[in-house]
Amino acid sequence: MIGSYHVVSLKHITCIVASVLTCVASGCTSPIRRTEPLAEARISAEAARADLDFLYRSLQSAHYNLYVHRPKSQYDAYFRQIRSRLSEPKSRLDLVRELQPFVAFGKIGHARIEFPVSEYVGAAQEGGTVLPFDIRVDGDRVFVTHSYLQDSRIRPGVELLTFDEQPVQEIVEEISRFVSGERPYMVQAQLERFFPRWLWLARGDIGQLRVSGRTADDERFVETISGLPIAQVEPVKSEWTEALSTREVRLIDERTAYLRPGPFYNIGGGDPMNLDEFRHFIDEAFQKILTANPQTLIIDVRDNPGGDNSFSDLMVTWFANGPFCFSDDFSIKASAEIRELYQKLSAESADEKDIVAQMYHAMKDKKNGEIVRFELPRVSPRQDRFRGQVFLLVNRHSYSNAASLAGMVQDYGFAKIIGEETADLPTSYASSAQFTLPNSGLVVTYPKGYFVRPNGDKSLRGVVPDFPIAQAVVNEGPDAVLRAALEAIDDHRP
């Protein structure tokens, strides 16, 4: 229903890692750096300009509110700048470098051009290199969160100051052009997961880099490093990102149960919208919880990429104390693009109650550009629900439907929110759809809808926890945040 930038991003990460692991298995982990560009078809200047024209025309037609954060005059000026640069043949990768900042210019998280996975994997197979550490941006300071270097002073917790004498803040600003997000906090959160990849997209392979930094003891240092092979970094990176897809239920103690539902889509392969595996897990998890009869339940959606509310609604029915809906104010924009998509999808479904079919019926007689209000069905709770205290644990990486879920349960009073403010917004331009540029084949995602959280708050603010817990730059042992959450919960038990 909602559509999600972050679900798609997670699928891309999975695809990247799987491809690189295949590459590693076939012996392409040599640190030899690529010296020649990948051989690939060039897109003529005329075809590239035609794709840009198609992109802007389609965004104006189908995007719910393209100019909500940027006036049309600024977008038009940026369009002319890019068009003037498309005077020579471009590789597909070069075209992404030009067009993704144009889509991200609108400051909407659910509008983007897909990361060039095939080119990234191709670079990995040819020994391409990336920045050998991940970062976290806190305001105007930049820290190392994970390092893939051996015997280096660049370790987690180090504050980064310069790359090749250039202030790191300038580099972050440069790379931020590629990131779609409504506000700096959301952009910074995404950089924490994707910075080395976007730096590669912007600048190509990382050769030698002179890095200056400052340790936690305020000791300054300068170190010259080399980029590491993509095929070496990605498998290690996947080790700490695997938690994004885990599902878990357990008792922490006799009073407290813990549930990690994992992403709100099917992770078992096949149709991502197939509810069967998730429904089975959730039903079984709550049967265990009800049998144990704890006083408190912690639902952990930290680092959750989001998904679809049809999944999260199944979970909420187990503890909600009344009917609910993630939004009482949901609307879509009628356009030729979405009308064509909905007509195709509704024709494929024989169920007249299918929500896509209902949306198509609601807009089929509307003029293009007209906003169509759509009343979403309310979901009823189960009679055999959990009746204890519920806390939803979030952080800045609780994205898309995970943020909507947090906003909804907070507004209805179903649960207290604990943790770090979400970067993503519970009121959002979303319900994503896609179109493809005719010459390059680049896939563009855009929001066709807009939904408001149940309490009606339309501000550009994430879900603010009832009980804030700051997230440390460096993981302080076995889940320090969960320990802090348990202490806060103990202080507020009835």
C-alpha positions as CSV (number, residue, x, y, z in Angstrom):
1,M,0.0,0.0,0.0
2,I,2.5,2.6,1.1
3,G,5.5,1.8,-1.0
4,S,8.9,2.3,0.3
5,Y,12.3,3.7,-0.7
6,H,13.9,1.7,2.0
7,V,12.4,-1.7,1.0
8,V,13.8,-1.2,-2.5
9,S,17.1,-0.1,-1.1
10,L,17.3,-3.2,1.0
11,K,16.6,-5.4,-2.0
12,H,19.4,-3.6,-3.8
13,I,21.8,-4.2,-0.9
14,T,20.8,-7.9,-0.9
15,C,21.3,-8.1,-4.7
16,I,24.7,-6.3,-4.5
17,V,26.0,-8.6,-1.7
18,A,24.7,-11.8,-3.3
19,S,26.4,-10.8,-6.6
20,V,29.6,-9.9,-4.9
21,L,29.7,-13.1,-2.8
22,T,29.3,-15.0,-6.1
23,C,32.2,-12.9,-7.4
24,V,34.3,-13.8,-4.3
25,A,33.5,-17.5,-4.7
26,S,34.8,-17.4,-8.3
27,G,38.1,-15.8,-7.2
28,C,37.7,-12.2,-8.1
29,T,38.9,-10.8,-4.8
30,S,42.2,-9.7,-6.2
31,P,43.2,-6.2,-4.8
32,I,44.3,-5.2,-8.3
33,R,42.6,-1.9,-9.1
34,R,40.7,-1.4,-12.3
35,T,42.7,0.8,-14.7
36,E,40.3,0.9,-17.6
37,P,36.5,1.8,-17.5
38,L,34.0,-0.9,-17.9
39,A,33.1,-1.5,-21.5
40,E,29.5,-0.5,-22.0
41,A,27.3,1.0,-24.6
42,R,27.2,4.7,-24.8
43,I,24.0,6.7,-24.8
44,S,24.0,9.4,-27.4
45,A,23.7,13.0,-26.4
46,E,20.3,13.2,-28.2
47,A,19.0,10.1,-26.4
48,A,20.3,11.3,-23.0
49,R,18.5,14.7,-23.4
50,A,15.4,12.8,-24.5
51,D,15.5,10.8,-21.3
52,L,15.9,13.9,-19.2
53,D,13.0,15.5,-21.0
54,F,10.9,12.4,-20.4
55,L,12.0,12.3,-16.7
56,Y,11.0,15.8,-16.0
57,R,7.7,15.6,-18.0
58,S,6.7,12.4,-16.2
59,L,7.6,13.7,-12.7
60,Q,5.5,16.8,-13.4
61,S,2.6,14.6,-14.5
62,A,2.7,11.8,-12.0
63,H,4.5,13.0,-8.9
64,Y,2.0,13.9,-6.2
65,N,3.6,17.2,-5.4
66,L,6.9,17.7,-7.2
67,Y,7.3,21.4,-6.1
68,V,6.3,21.1,-2.4
69,H,9.9,21.8,-1.2
70,R,11.4,23.4,-4.3
71,P,9.7,26.1,-6.5
72,K,9.2,25.3,-10.1
73,S,11.6,28.1,-11.1
74,Q,14.5,26.4,-9.3
75,Y,13.6,23.0,-10.8
76,D,13.4,24.6,-14.3
77,A,16.8,26.2,-13.9
78,Y,18.4,23.0,-12.7
79,F,16.8,21.1,-15.6
80,R,18.4,23.6,-18.1
81,Q,21.8,23.2,-16.4
82,I,21.7,19.4,-16.7
83,R,20.4,19.6,-20.3
84,S,23.3,21.8,-21.3
85,R,25.8,19.3,-19.9
86,L,24.3,16.4,-21.9
87,S,26.2,17.5,-25.1
88,E,28.3,14.3,-25.5
89,P,27.5,10.5,-25.4
90,K,27.2,9.2,-21.8
91,S,27.6,5.9,-20.2
92,R,24.5,4.7,-18.2
93,L,26.5,5.2,-15.0
94,D,27.3,8.8,-16.0
95,L,23.6,9.4,-16.7
96,V,22.7,8.2,-13.2
97,R,25.3,10.7,-11.9
98,E,23.4,13.5,-13.7
99,L,19.8,12.4,-13.2
100,Q,19.7,11.1,-9.6
101,P,20.6,14.5,-8.1
102,F,17.9,16.0,-10.3
103,V,15.3,13.6,-8.8
104,A,16.6,14.1,-5.3
105,F,16.5,17.9,-5.7
106,G,12.8,17.8,-4.7
107,K,13.6,16.6,-1.2
108,I,11.2,13.7,-1.2
109,G,12.4,10.4,0.3
110,H,10.3,8.2,-2.0
111,A,11.6,9.8,-5.2
112,R,14.8,8.4,-6.7
113,I,16.6,6.6,-9.5
114,E,17.6,3.1,-8.6
115,F,21.2,2.7,-7.5
116,P,23.2,1.2,-10.5
117,V,23.6,-2.3,-9.1
118,S,24.7,-4.0,-12.3
119,E,27.5,-1.4,-12.8
120,Y,28.5,-1.7,-9.2
121,V,28.7,-5.5,-9.4
122,G,30.6,-5.2,-12.7
123,A,33.1,-2.9,-11.0
124,A,33.5,-5.4,-8.2
125,Q,34.3,-8.2,-10.7
126,E,37.0,-6.0,-12.2
127,G,38.7,-5.1,-8.9
128,G,36.9,-1.8,-8.3
129,T,37.5,-0.2,-4.9
130,V,35.5,1.7,-2.3
131,L,36.0,3.7,0.8
132,P,37.0,1.2,3.5
133,F,34.8,2.5,6.3
134,D,31.3,3.6,7.1
135,I,30.3,6.9,8.6
136,R,27.7,8.5,10.8
137,V,26.8,12.2,10.5
138,D,25.7,13.9,13.7
139,G,25.0,17.5,12.9
140,D,28.2,19.0,11.5
141,R,30.4,16.1,12.8
142,V,31.3,12.9,11.0
143,F,32.3,9.7,12.8
144,V,33.5,6.3,11.7
145,T,31.0,3.5,12.6
146,H,32.6,0.5,10.9
147,S,36.1,0.0,9.5
148,Y,37.3,-2.7,7.1
149,L,41.0,-1.7,7.5
150,Q,43.6,-3.7,9.4
151,D,46.2,-2.0,11.6
152,S,44.7,1.5,11.1
153,R,43.9,4.4,13.4
154,I,40.7,4.8,11.5
155,R,38.5,2.8,13.9
156,P,34.9,3.1,15.0
157,G,34.4,6.2,17.1
158,V,37.0,8.3,15.4
159,E,35.9,11.7,14.2
160,L,36.8,12.4,10.6
161,L,38.1,15.9,9.7
162,T,39.5,15.9,6.1
163,F,39.9,13.8,3.0
164,D,42.9,15.0,1.0
165,E,42.9,18.3,2.9
166,Q,39.2,18.9,2.0
167,P,36.9,19.2,5.0
168,V,34.8,16.1,5.3
169,Q,31.7,18.2,5.7
170,E,32.1,19.5,2.1
171,I,32.4,15.9,0.9
172,V,29.2,14.9,2.8
173,E,27.4,17.8,1.2
174,E,28.6,16.8,-2.2
175,I,27.4,13.2,-1.8
176,S,24.2,14.4,-0.2
177,R,23.1,15.5,-3.7
178,F,22.4,11.9,-4.5
179,V,20.3,11.2,-1.5
180,S,16.5,11.7,-1.5
181,G,15.2,12.9,1.8
182,E,12.8,15.5,3.2
183,R,15.3,16.9,5.8
184,P,19.0,16.7,6.7
185,Y,18.4,14.2,9.4
186,M,16.9,11.8,7.0
187,V,19.7,12.3,4.4
188,Q,22.3,11.8,7.2
189,A,20.7,8.6,8.3
190,Q,20.8,7.2,4.8
191,L,24.5,8.2,4.4
192,E,25.2,5.9,7.4
193,R,24.3,2.9,5.4
194,F,25.3,3.9,1.8
195,F,28.1,6.5,1.9
196,P,30.9,4.4,0.4
197,R,28.6,3.3,-2.4
198,W,27.4,6.8,-3.2
199,L,31.0,8.1,-3.0
200,W,31.9,5.4,-5.6
201,L,29.0,6.6,-7.7
202,A,30.1,10.2,-7.5
203,R,33.9,9.8,-7.9
204,G,34.6,6.2,-9.1
205,D,37.2,3.9,-7.6
206,I,39.0,5.1,-4.4
207,G,42.8,5.1,-4.9
208,Q,44.9,6.6,-2.2
209,L,43.3,8.9,0.3
210,R,44.9,11.1,2.9
211,V,42.6,11.1,5.9
212,S,42.9,13.3,9.0
213,G,40.9,12.5,12.1
214,R,40.5,12.9,15.9
215,T,40.3,10.1,18.4
216,A,37.9,10.0,21.3
217,D,40.9,11.2,23.5
218,D,41.1,14.3,21.3
219,E,44.4,13.1,19.7
220,R,44.7,14.2,16.0
221,F,46.3,12.1,13.4
222,V,46.8,11.9,9.6
223,E,46.9,8.6,7.7
224,T,47.2,7.7,4.1
225,I,45.0,4.8,3.1
226,S,43.9,2.9,0.0
227,G,40.5,2.0,-1.1
228,L,39.6,-1.7,-0.6
229,P,38.1,-4.0,-3.3
230,I,34.3,-3.9,-3.4
231,A,34.3,-7.7,-3.4
232,Q,36.3,-7.6,-0.2
233,V,34.2,-5.0,1.7
234,E,30.7,-6.0,0.7
235,P,30.7,-9.6,2.3
236,V,32.0,-8.1,5.6
237,K,29.5,-5.3,5.5
238,S,26.7,-7.9,5.0
239,E,27.6,-9.6,8.3
240,W,26.4,-6.6,10.3
241,T,23.5,-5.7,8.0
242,E,22.0,-9.2,8.2
243,A,20.0,-8.2,11.2
244,L,17.8,-6.2,8.9
245,S,16.1,-9.4,7.9
246,T,15.9,-11.3,11.1
247,R,12.7,-12.3,12.9
248,E,12.8,-13.3,16.6
249,V,10.7,-13.8,19.6
250,R,11.9,-14.6,23.1
251,L,11.4,-13.9,26.8
252,I,14.0,-11.5,28.3
253,D,12.7,-12.4,31.8
254,E,9.4,-13.6,33.3
255,R,7.9,-10.1,33.1
256,T,9.2,-9.0,29.6
257,A,8.8,-10.5,26.1
258,Y,10.8,-9.4,23.1
259,L,9.6,-9.5,19.5
260,R,11.6,-8.5,16.4
261,P,9.2,-8.8,13.5
262,G,11.8,-8.1,10.8
263,P,10.9,-6.3,7.5
264,F,7.2,-5.9,6.6
265,Y,7.4,-7.9,3.4
266,N,8.0,-11.5,2.5
267,I,11.7,-12.3,3.0
268,G,11.3,-16.0,2.1
269,G,11.7,-15.6,-1.6
270,G,9.0,-15.3,-4.3
271,D,6.3,-12.7,-4.2
272,P,7.3,-10.0,-1.7
273,M,3.7,-9.4,-0.9
274,N,2.9,-13.0,0.1
275,L,1.7,-12.8,3.7
276,D,1.8,-16.5,4.5
277,E,5.3,-16.7,6.1
278,F,4.9,-13.5,8.1
279,R,1.4,-14.4,9.3
280,H,2.6,-17.8,10.5
281,F,5.6,-16.2,12.3
282,I,3.5,-13.5,14.0
283,D,0.7,-15.9,15.0
284,E,3.1,-18.4,16.5
285,A,5.1,-15.6,18.2
286,F,2.0,-14.2,20.0
287,Q,0.9,-17.6,21.0
288,K,4.2,-18.0,22.8
289,I,3.9,-14.6,24.3
290,L,0.3,-15.2,25.5
291,T,1.3,-18.6,27.0
292,A,4.2,-17.0,28.9
293,N,1.9,-14.1,30.1
294,P,4.5,-11.4,30.5
295,Q,3.6,-8.0,31.9
296,T,5.4,-6.1,29.1
297,L,6.1,-6.6,25.4
298,I,9.0,-4.9,23.5
299,I,8.6,-4.8,19.7
300,D,11.9,-3.9,18.1
301,V,11.7,-2.2,14.7
302,R,15.2,-0.6,14.9
303,D,17.0,-0.9,11.5
304,N,13.7,-2.0,9.9
305,P,13.5,-1.0,6.2
306,G,9.7,-0.9,6.3
307,G,7.4,-2.5,3.7
308,D,3.7,-2.7,3.5
309,N,1.1,-2.1,6.2
310,S,-0.8,-5.3,5.3
311,F,2.0,-7.0,7.1
312,S,2.4,-4.7,10.1
313,D,-1.4,-4.6,10.5
314,L,-1.4,-8.4,11.2
315,M,1.0,-7.7,14.1
316,V,-1.0,-4.8,15.5
317,T,-4.2,-6.8,15.7
318,W,-2.5,-8.8,18.4
319,F,-2.2,-5.9,20.8
320,A,-4.5,-3.1,19.6
321,N,-7.4,-2.2,21.9
322,G,-9.6,-0.8,19.1
323,P,-10.0,-0.5,15.3
324,F,-7.2,1.3,13.6
325,C,-5.8,2.5,10.3
326,F,-2.4,4.0,9.5
327,S,-4.0,7.1,8.0
328,D,-7.4,8.7,8.1
329,D,-6.3,11.2,5.4
330,F,-4.9,9.4,2.3
331,S,-5.0,10.6,-1.2
332,I,-3.6,9.9,-4.6
333,K,-3.0,12.0,-7.7
334,A,-4.8,11.0,-10.9
335,S,-2.4,10.8,-13.9
336,A,-2.1,9.0,-17.2
337,E,0.9,7.1,-15.8
338,I,-0.8,5.8,-12.7
339,R,-4.1,5.2,-14.5
340,E,-2.3,2.9,-16.9
341,L,-0.6,1.1,-14.1
342,Y,-3.7,0.6,-12.1
343,Q,-5.7,-0.5,-15.1
344,K,-3.1,-3.3,-15.7
345,L,-3.0,-4.3,-12.0
346,S,-6.7,-4.4,-11.6
347,A,-7.1,-6.4,-14.7
348,E,-4.7,-9.0,-13.3
349,S,-6.9,-9.3,-10.1
350,A,-10.3,-10.9,-10.1
351,D,-11.0,-9.6,-6.7
352,E,-13.2,-6.5,-6.9
353,K,-12.4,-5.8,-3.2
354,D,-8.6,-5.6,-4.0
355,I,-7.5,-2.2,-2.9
356,V,-5.7,-1.4,-6.2
357,A,-8.9,-2.1,-8.0
358,Q,-10.8,0.2,-5.7
359,M,-8.2,2.9,-6.2
360,Y,-8.5,2.6,-10.0
361,H,-12.3,2.7,-9.7
362,A,-12.0,5.9,-7.5
363,M,-9.8,7.7,-10.1
364,K,-10.9,6.4,-13.5
365,D,-13.4,9.3,-14.0
366,K,-11.1,12.0,-12.6
367,K,-9.1,14.4,-14.6
368,N,-5.3,14.1,-14.7
369,G,-3.8,16.2,-12.0
370,E,-6.8,15.9,-9.7
371,I,-6.3,14.8,-6.1
372,V,-8.5,11.8,-5.2
373,R,-9.2,11.2,-1.5
374,F,-9.4,7.5,-0.7
375,E,-10.8,6.0,2.5
376,L,-8.7,3.2,3.8
377,P,-10.4,0.3,5.6
378,R,-10.1,0.1,9.3
379,V,-8.7,-3.1,10.9
380,S,-10.2,-4.7,14.0
381,P,-8.1,-6.1,16.8
382,R,-8.3,-9.8,17.8
383,Q,-10.3,-10.8,20.8
384,D,-7.4,-13.0,22.1
385,R,-5.0,-10.1,22.0
386,F,-2.1,-9.3,24.3
387,R,-3.3,-7.0,27.0
388,G,-0.1,-6.0,28.7
389,Q,2.1,-2.9,28.2
390,V,3.6,-2.6,24.7
391,F,6.7,-0.6,23.9
392,L,7.9,0.0,20.3
393,L,11.7,0.4,20.1
394,V,12.8,2.6,17.2
395,N,15.9,4.4,15.8
396,R,16.8,6.6,13.0
397,H,16.8,3.6,10.7
398,S,13.2,2.6,11.3
399,Y,12.1,3.5,7.8
400,S,8.9,3.9,5.8
401,N,6.2,1.6,7.1
402,A,8.2,1.0,10.3
403,A,8.0,4.8,11.0
404,S,4.3,4.8,10.0
405,L,3.7,2.0,12.4
406,A,5.4,3.9,15.2
407,G,3.3,7.0,14.5
408,M,0.1,5.0,14.4
409,V,0.5,3.0,17.6
410,Q,1.6,6.2,19.4
411,D,-1.4,8.2,18.1
412,Y,-3.9,5.5,19.0
413,G,-2.2,4.8,22.4
414,F,-1.6,1.2,21.6
415,A,2.1,1.4,22.6
416,K,4.7,3.8,24.0
417,I,7.6,4.7,21.7
418,I,11.1,4.2,23.0
419,G,14.5,4.9,21.5
420,E,15.8,7.4,18.9
421,E,13.6,9.8,16.7
422,T,12.9,8.2,13.4
423,A,14.6,9.8,10.3
424,D,11.6,8.9,8.1
425,L,8.3,10.6,8.5
426,P,4.9,9.2,9.7
427,T,3.2,11.8,7.4
428,S,4.7,11.4,4.0
429,Y,4.5,11.5,0.2
430,A,4.7,7.8,-0.6
431,S,2.6,5.0,-2.1
432,S,5.4,4.7,-4.7
433,A,5.1,3.8,-8.3
434,Q,7.7,3.6,-11.1
435,F,8.4,4.5,-14.7
436,T,11.3,3.6,-17.0
437,L,13.3,6.1,-19.1
438,P,13.0,5.0,-22.7
439,N,16.6,5.1,-23.9
440,S,18.8,4.3,-20.8
441,G,16.3,1.9,-19.2
442,L,16.8,3.7,-15.8
443,V,14.0,3.1,-13.4
444,V,12.5,6.1,-11.6
445,T,10.4,5.8,-8.4
446,Y,8.1,8.6,-7.4
447,P,5.3,9.1,-4.8
448,K,1.8,9.1,-6.3
449,G,0.1,9.5,-2.9
450,Y,0.1,11.4,0.4
451,F,-0.9,10.2,3.8
452,V,-1.2,11.9,7.2
453,R,-0.6,10.1,10.5
454,P,-3.7,9.5,12.5
455,N,-3.3,12.5,14.8
456,G,-3.3,14.8,11.8
457,D,0.2,16.2,12.3
458,K,1.7,17.3,8.9
459,S,5.0,18.6,10.2
460,L,8.3,17.4,8.7
461,R,9.2,15.5,11.9
462,G,9.9,11.9,12.6
463,V,8.2,9.9,15.3
464,V,9.5,11.4,18.6
465,P,9.8,8.8,21.3
466,D,7.9,9.0,24.5
467,F,11.1,7.7,26.2
468,P,14.2,8.9,24.3
469,I,17.4,6.8,24.3
470,A,20.4,8.2,22.4
471,Q,22.1,5.9,20.0
472,A,25.9,5.8,20.5
473,V,28.2,6.1,17.4
474,V,29.9,2.8,18.5
475,N,28.0,-0.2,19.7
476,E,28.7,-0.4,23.4
477,G,28.7,-4.2,23.8
478,P,25.7,-6.6,23.6
479,D,22.9,-4.2,22.8
480,A,23.4,-1.3,25.2
481,V,20.2,0.4,23.8
482,L,18.0,-2.6,24.7
483,R,19.5,-2.5,28.2
484,A,18.7,1.2,28.5
485,A,15.2,0.5,27.2
486,L,14.7,-2.1,29.8
487,E,15.8,0.3,32.6
488,A,13.4,2.9,31.3
489,I,10.6,0.4,31.2
490,D,11.3,-0.7,34.7
491,D,10.9,2.9,35.8
492,H,7.4,3.1,34.3
493,R,5.9,-0.3,35.1
494,P,2.4,0.0,36.6
